[in-house]
Amino acid sequence: MNQFYLNKGNKAAMFFAMALLPSGLAFSQTKKDTVPKEKKIEEVVMIGYGTQKKEAVTGSVSSLSGNAIKEVPSANITDAIQGRLPGVDIGRTSTKPGAVQQIRIRGERSLTGSNDPLIVLDGIPFVGSLGDISPSDIKTLDVLKDASATAIYGSRGANGVIIITTNRGGKGQRAKFSYNGYTGFQTIFSKYPVMSGDKFAKLRADANLFTNGPDEINGINTDWQDQYYGVGLMMNHDVAVTGGTEKGGYNFGVAYFQQNGVVPLQSYKRLSIRGALDQEINSWLKVGFSTNSNFSINDFNGISGAPVLGYSPLTSPYLPDGSPRLRTTFANQDQTALQTRSILESLGDAYADRTNAFSSYNNLYAEIKIPSVEGLKYRLNVGLTYRNSNSGYYLGTGALNYQPTTASSASIGNSLTNQWVIENLITYDKNFGKHKINATALYSAEQTRFNSSSIAARDVPLDAFQYFNLGHAQGEITIDPNNQGYWRRGLMSFMGRAMYQYDNRYMLTATVRSDGASVLAKGHQWHTYPAVSVGWNVANESFLQGSKYINVLKLRAGFGETSNQAVAPYTTFGSLSTTPYNFGTANAIGNYVNRAPNASLGWEFSKTWNYGVDFSIFNKRISGTVEYYVTNTEKLLLDKQLPPSSGLNLVLQNVGASQNKGLEVSLNALIFDNPQGFSWEVGGNLAANRNKITALASGQDRNVNNLWFVGYNINAIYDYQYVGLWQQGDPYLNILEPQTGAAPGMIKVLYTGGYNADGTPVRAINEADRQIINTNPDFIGGFNTRLAYKNIDLSVVGAFQKGGVLISTIYGSAGYLNRLTGRGNNVDVDYWSPENTDVRYPKPGGLLSGDNPKYASTLALFDASFVKIRTITLGYNFDKSTLENLGVSNLRLYVTVQNPFVFGSPYYRHSGMDPEPNSRGNENQAVNSYKANQLVIGTNNPATRNYLLGLNLTF
């Protein structure tokens, strides 16, 4: 291997050499350290039921190491991987303590079924919450994205697969104790931009619809958000011991996480206990297990800040005698109980809202090397899962209610999930000269059982009883059949996979899996999923082996079929609903069919073509992947309307279709690499997904009630298009808006009708002018960089989005915070007046539709572009020579700030708020106008900015 010396003063030559020199050369900055540094590191990824060298992978797999996940200290995995993997979109559903975010891999496919990916924990399908897994315990996280990779999971792979491998001990490893912990606090990223007292008083006067209530006085300026939001504290402590013996390895740990929210009373606590053991019994038998159990307490998760934002700033939070004001009246009309932090914290036993959950995920295995057949193994996996959740709610007499005599109410809920999985695996792995063969055969069976119950009661006699004994309730006790549930489902599977390599140049992977499902009707329960992918390591060909610049160049292509288990248990039987009625003088419960049976109901199927290029150049300083895919999903589950003569309304059928296609790019660069001096590495990824519905039931091209439109994405909006405000002197106002009250200053929307010969519109604006609006972004991505100088390092992780539609319900009609009537406090907007016409928002008190300005829903839509810095971490690693005297192998201190900066966001410039969603589309609104999987900015917990101080210790 060639070696050479660079003078430190020649920085340009040094940079050129470090970034561009071919892999056959090693460099050094001084003569003293001129030593051969050539070494080969083989990256291995999880591919389902086994591992494979990254250079031999032919499917689409993205990976993240446990160390990379730890760069973003967080309570759950979703926060840590956000923006880190191409094609993996993490949508924020809430900032409540303990919240787990929405994961979408390469877009959405199903209209009525789940679009969540399959999670596999230590080889076993995972039915719990990702919040149950401590990020500190993760060794690797691999995402299977295309059907050639996910077909190995058959009827569960259509939405992608996330494989999580936890830490294990190594054979012969010396016992190692580690502590990873941090503590810190969080504040709200920004307040909701509601009006001050003076602005609200002017709005009320300009609207001229409401007058001050008995507790409202002009000149008072109460910031109710200051009275409500606070500082949330958080901490995480994770202790583990890892090691091994001559024939085995072990890993055991305990972790405790606690977070108090910025919203009063909200908190989340989680205690996790985990363990893993691998032991060789003899030369041919190996056994082991892994367990991950945790207990969590989630308090006051149901609290919403929505009422607080609408409180009048003209009302003092205190009575004249200085005591807290508990109830008030706004605008001489709206009577409400106030919910400030001090009021909520003073309720004591009169308010309770808690969910306790216990989960245990266990995997046992035995692995046998078949005697006399080199490379042949049998493995038995047994997975056992237990998950129990108990919730209770209590609100005392008159608590948080305008009427102090309102009877108390309480409810309890319980759910239990049990799952067992048995997998029988035979693998054969053998090299024959230049040929390498790996074959896997699987037989598995599993069953999941779930049941839940709920009871509600009124008029509990003592606050101390809360929800613990509803039998004491003096009022009605309700057991609603719609709130009770039970189901059981099973799956039996056969799978075979063969991987072939020739001379590390040509690769072929073929998979076939057959699944039989208990939830489908007889005769339709089994389906077989094929997949095939090929790869060509071009860099290993003779014409590139001596290349000074190209180290890795691999071409990949694959095709496969998977499906989505969107059919709920017992759906093929149809369903009954109950209704109470009077039978003479007696009360009775009647049953009726509300959904027809369908014995031919089946899965939703996805077929994917995937093409990829993996490359590494300039001495592996720059590496990356480019992929293009097309996924067509067929037989989507949709309700079909039945004729009235049938006596039924709906039948669920496989009649819809959708398509996702897109491009993904990831790039990583090691710019400087000097562990004794300055190091710098950067990475980034970008993904563009185009999603559309291609077919609906009965040949329809639109289903307006569900906002489904052929040719448009699944989350499209159907609304008028805002074009401005009507101004004085605008022509055709009286034609396009002929109703009484239409006037300059009202919202003007796009007119799509025709015109008469004289240029006048032929009709008024009506439903025909509503537009189908695609909401998906042009592209999304993330970036990260790490700079290190000797013992100090600085890491930055960010994300970005270009285009798309952001829905902010606080500016639209759904949130009742932009009514512009003066009834309750309003979002701080620059509204129209004869002297202030060049604005976005309409005249207060103008033409209304219900409680909002006409077409006010159009005000909720914004450009969703943004660039965010998610995490900045500054760390210091103590000298190992100093630590050795103390018996410590690693000691690191770091400080982290999360969610510090936003750039390039039109919404942030407009409102000062975080441009990422914080709610599901059907939450926290006066009017539920959007779908559950459509994420919006609402009045859920606000975005936060977190400040952490952490310590990593190993000895």
Stockholm file with secondary structure:
# STOCKHOLM 1.0

chainA/1-955         MNQFYLNKGNKAAMFFAMALLPSGLAFSQTKKDTVPKEKKIEEVVMIGYGTQKKEAVTGSVSSLSGNAIKEVPSANITDAIQGRLPGVDIGRTSTKPGAVQQIRIRGERSLTGSNDPLIVLDGIPFVGSLGDISPSDIKTLDVLKDASATAIYGSRGANGVIIITTNRGGKGQRAKFSYNGYTGFQTIFSKYPVMSGDKFAKLRADANLFTNGPDEINGINTDWQDQYYGVGLMMNHDVAVTGGTEKGGYNFGVAYFQQNGVVPLQSYKRLSIRGALDQEINSWLKVGFSTNSNFSINDFNGISGAPVLGYSPLTSPYLPDGSPRLRTTFANQDQTALQTRSILESLGDAYADRTNAFSSYNNLYAEIKIPSVEGLKYRLNVGLTYRNSNSGYYLGTGALNYQPTTASSASIGNSLTNQWVIENLITYDKNFGKHKINATALYSAEQTRFNSSSIAARDVPLDAFQYFNLGHAQGEITIDPNNQGYWRRGLMSFMGRAMYQYDNRYMLTATVRSDGASVLAKGHQWHTYPAVSVGWNVANESFLQGSKYINVLKLRAGFGETSNQAVAPYTTFGSLSTTPYNFGTANAIGNYVNRAPNASLGWEFSKTWNYGVDFSIFNKRISGTVEYYVTNTEKLLLDKQLPPSSGLNLVLQNVGASQNKGLEVSLNALIFDNPQGFSWEVGGNLAANRNKITALASGQDRNVNNLWFVGYNINAIYDYQYVGLWQQGDPYLNILEPQTGAAPGMIKVLYTGGYNADGTPVRAINEADRQIINTNPDFIGGFNTRLAYKNIDLSVVGAFQKGGVLISTIYGSAGYLNRLTGRGNNVDVDYWSPENTDVRYPKPGGLLSGDNPKYASTLALFDASFVKIRTITLGYNFDKSTLENLGVSNLRLYVTVQNPFVFGSPYYRHSGMDPEPNSRGNENQAVNSYKANQLVIGTNNPATRNYLLGLNLTF
#=GR chainA/1-955 SS CEECCCCTTCHHHHHHHHHHCCTTEECCSSSTTCCCCCCCCCCEEECSSSEEEGGGCCSCEEEEEHHHHHTSCCSSHHHHHTTTSTTEEEECCCCSTTCCCEEEESSCCCSSSCCCCEEEETTEECCSCGGGSCGGGEEEEEEECSHHHHGGGGGGCTTCEEEEEECCCCTTCCCEEEEEEEEEEEEESSCCCBCCHHHHHHHHHHHTSCCCCTTBCTTCCCCHHHHHCCCEEEEEEEEEEEEEETTEEEEEEEEEEEEECSSTTCEEEEEEEEEEEEEECSSSEEEEEEEEEEEEEEESTTCCSHHHHTSCTTBCSBCTTSSBCCEEEETTTEEEECCCHHHHHTCGGGEEEEEEEEEEEEEEEEEEECTTSTTEEEEEEEEEEEEEEEEEEEECTTTTSSSTTCCCEEEEEEEEEEEEEEEEEEEEEEEETTEEEEEEEEEEEEEEEEEEEEEEEECCSCGGGTTSCGGGCSSCEECCGGGCEEEEEEEEEEEEEEEEEETTTEEEEEEEEEEEETTSCTTSSEEEEEEEEEEEEGGGSTTTTTCSSEEEEEEEEEEEEEEECCCCTTGGGCEEEEEEEEETTEEEEEEEEEEECCTTCCCEEEEEEEEEEEEEETTTTEEEEEEEEEEEEEEEEEEEECCGGGTCCEEEEEEEEEEEEEEEEEEEEEEECCTTSEEEEEEEEEEEEEEEEEECGGGCSEEGGGTEEBTSCTTCEEECCEEEECCTTCTTHHHHSCSTTCCTTSEEECCCSCBCTTSCBSSCCCGGGCEEECCSCSEEEEEEEEEEETTEEEEEEEEEEESCEEEBTTTSSSSSSCCCSSSSCCBCCCBCBTTBCSSSBCCTTCSEETTEETTGGGGGEEECCEEEEEEEEEEEECCHHHHHTTTCSEEEEEEEEEEEEEESCHHHHHHSSCSSCCBCTTSSCSSCCSCTTSCBBCSSSCCEEEEEEEEEEEC
#=GC SS_cons         CEECCCCTTCHHHHHHHHHHCCTTEECCSSSTTCCCCCCCCCCEEECSSSEEEGGGCCSCEEEEEHHHHHTSCCSSHHHHHTTTSTTEEEECCCCSTTCCCEEEESSCCCSSSCCCCEEEETTEECCSCGGGSCGGGEEEEEEECSHHHHGGGGGGCTTCEEEEEECCCCTTCCCEEEEEEEEEEEEESSCCCBCCHHHHHHHHHHHTSCCCCTTBCTTCCCCHHHHHCCCEEEEEEEEEEEEEETTEEEEEEEEEEEEECSSTTCEEEEEEEEEEEEEECSSSEEEEEEEEEEEEEEESTTCCSHHHHTSCTTBCSBCTTSSBCCEEEETTTEEEECCCHHHHHTCGGGEEEEEEEEEEEEEEEEEEECTTSTTEEEEEEEEEEEEEEEEEEEECTTTTSSSTTCCCEEEEEEEEEEEEEEEEEEEEEEEETTEEEEEEEEEEEEEEEEEEEEEEEECCSCGGGTTSCGGGCSSCEECCGGGCEEEEEEEEEEEEEEEEEETTTEEEEEEEEEEEETTSCTTSSEEEEEEEEEEEEGGGSTTTTTCSSEEEEEEEEEEEEEEECCCCTTGGGCEEEEEEEEETTEEEEEEEEEEECCTTCCCEEEEEEEEEEEEEETTTTEEEEEEEEEEEEEEEEEEEECCGGGTCCEEEEEEEEEEEEEEEEEEEEEEECCTTSEEEEEEEEEEEEEEEEEECGGGCSEEGGGTEEBTSCTTCEEECCEEEECCTTCTTHHHHSCSTTCCTTSEEECCCSCBCTTSCBSSCCCGGGCEEECCSCSEEEEEEEEEEETTEEEEEEEEEEESCEEEBTTTSSSSSSCCCSSSSCCBCCCBCBTTBCSSSBCCTTCSEETTEETTGGGGGEEECCEEEEEEEEEEEECCHHHHHTTTCSEEEEEEEEEEEEEESCHHHHHHSSCSSCCBCTTSSCSSCCSCTTSCBBCSSSCCEEEEEEEEEEEC
//
